[in-house]
């Protein structure tokens, strides 16, 4: 019994999906060009490499049991699949953009306008929610050029940094969906495959929990120990171990990257020395 996983066959989400599997300790051989299927060497998993737009259909039909795909693709497709886990990579947003010279006053600005997009379903849902009548032009690529060639008054497209919009004389004016990669599953998953999925989800969650976390060790004199401990915002209570040198202890804790930089100067000023920061691969809590 193996679990069948569909992932994007090329592009950024492909690379991040393969990386996640590797971080979960799952080895797949995907070094063959144009490879469409691979089997994991050390986990009951078979991987299909597909176009991202096709993944929700394959999962709905049960050809693939699960898939890694962007939320934007899932909600645009309207397929009967379940989002089982958000994966934390491939973050972007689906946004309305207008020309730089337009004075955008809110969704009402779009009344009677022409909108070019590759996401007609999500755009129509946004328009219906705001009681707006607008004309949607569905195009499959180069959406940003539509206003400059007179095809549309505004566009709706995926945005990451916004640089592509800027280069085409556009500005982001309305976010209609925050998106990231998600693990979707077929509605009809057998109990045996559900057990395998739970094992995979457990691995994914331990990897996700470790993201941005650091294992921090520091030496602290005994008379400063209590003060330093109260300043640590880490998990539960830190571990305190006596050093061979009398009057000194070593504190071990886990901090997020942001917490570490926010508090490090205070911790040093309170008496901590020899601070060591290590990356964390997995975290089970």
Helices and strands as residue ranges (DSSP letters): E 3-8, H 12-23, E 37-39, E 45-50, H 52-61, E 66-70, H 71-77, E 81-86, E 92-99, G 107-110, E 114-117, H 120-129, E 135-138, G 143-145, G 147-149, E 154-159, H 163-167, E 170-179, E 181-186, H 191-210, E 213-221, G 222-224, H 225-231, E 239-242, E 248-256, H 257-269, E 272-279
